[in-house]
Amino acid sequence: MNLNLTGKVVIITGGAAGIGRATAERFEAEGAKVVVWDVVSEPRVDVTSRESVERAVESVLAAHGRIDVLVNNAGILRDAQLVKVKDGEVVSTMDDATFDAVINVNLKGVFVCTRAVVPHMIKAGSGVVLNASSIVGLYGNFGQTNYAATKAGVINLTKTWARELGRYGIRVNCVAPGFIATEMVKAMPQKVLESMAGKTPLGTMGDPVDIANAYVWLASDAARFVHGAVLSVDGGLVMGT
């Protein structure tokens, strides 16, 4: 199968580690020119900042002349129960800073990056935008009010942009990973990981490359008629919940 990604200019946010790094490696293996935006690598790009993102876009255009694919992968976790009760008493709640931090990176960041990149895709008459959702964006998850809200929001950004941008030759899709063995996910309580893995029909967690493969396919000509889709890559976890 010819994926036709050789020479394509691909931006991957949060590409320094985990799924983002695996995605960068897979696109590079297909011959793409990959630019990683992250807060822990050079150039340092803060996806929540319009100024930082717009500078980064201009840098990519100066170096490569175009942007073919944007993978909005950057994301963080800050888990807490909305209201935690012990012995009949409220002992904690999710505070504003915890909620806002996740909203800013996982939802606003997708908006800021796409808003900055899409005008250049419109001028070119083509492009692909791929967004990172999650199965928790479809079904929610205990202790993840902020994270689940962002991932549900990303799904509807995807569907809205698919309606708006298809006329310009720009395809927009999102991927909803299940539990993937990244460092971020491994930091979750072991009993949570065991419980979720146990509900997965395939009986195991995924690997970052499983998600990377989905992004590469969705960006390729092999998926040229896939638009506005939510692709679950979760080992059947949704069926097992």
Summary of the structure (lengths in Angstrom):
residues: 241
radius of gyration: 17.9
end to end distance: 34.2
largest distance: 61.4
contacts: 818
relative contact order: 0.16
helix: 49%
strand: 20%
